[in-house]
Amino acid sequence: MSLFICPVCFEKLERGDRAYTCPSGHCYDISSEGYVNLLPANKKHSKLPGDDKNMVRARNRFLSGGYYEPLRTALVGLVSSISPEQPEILDSGCGEGYYTEGIADMLEMSGKSARIAGIDISKEAVRLAAKRKRNAEFAVASAYHLPLRDESADIVINCFSPLCDAEFRRVLREEGCFIYVVPAPRHLWEMKCAVYEKPYENERITAEYKGFELREMTTVKDRVMLSGKQTISDLFTMTPYFWKTPREGLARLQALDSLETEISFDIYVYQKIS
């Protein structure tokens, strides 16, 4: 049984060897990498929505280098502590599956019978995620139209991705949780100092989400040493600063052969309430 539903008629999908099908006869081919496209054409806002190939590849190289392993370790431990014995988990905005993989591996090692799915609107990102972790489900889909049944997930994970709390509330079971990971105030501070004349701290989340209460919040901090222009460029390319840094700041960053910077992340756990 798949965690996914048909994006047309919203009935359960069954996964076969080559395609997902629903009782109404809608059929979605499984790619050679193992993912399925559940993003209807009328939900696309561009020909290739989401992160492009260059950004996805840069992020994949950087994350594969282990620089954000402290975050993945913390996230894995948190999911382990709040998940039931047979959890159903969605990674919304899964990207290349770096965090999905860590969580899936942990649940396998702990002996829990878990079902894990990841969605992202970027086809290129989902393609890499499916290649990274073969025993999880991955789909091209929108976080604003999640291809999951009502009240079917125990945990929804959202790392640096668009948040749609109404959809999370719909797909989570009663007392289920969504985990929201965002940059802490001084995340990548030294990189900001390199590219901006007046660097600024990120604002902390103060929003409340209807139907949820904040269960816990923790901050993960570390420092990383980036050696080589390619690694520095990969990190910069995967951040929002890539789109809004002036040429002078970019030139300063490109002149660096190494960079030591703080990495810091705020992790919020929101629990669904009636």
Secondary structure, DSSP 8 states (H G I E B T S, - for coil): --SBB-TTT--B-EE-SSEEE-TT--EEEB-TTS-EE---GGG-SSSS-SS-HHHHHHHHHHHHTTTTHHHHHHHHHHHHHH--SS-EEEEET-TTSHHHHHHHHHHHHHT---EEEEEES-HHHHHHHHHH-TTSEEEE--TTS--B-TT-EEEEEEESS---HHHHHHHEEEEEEEEEEEE-TTTTHHHHHHH-SS-----------TTEEEEEEEEEEEEEEEESHHHHHHHHHTSGGGGT--HHHHHHHHT-SEEEEEEEEEEEEEEE--
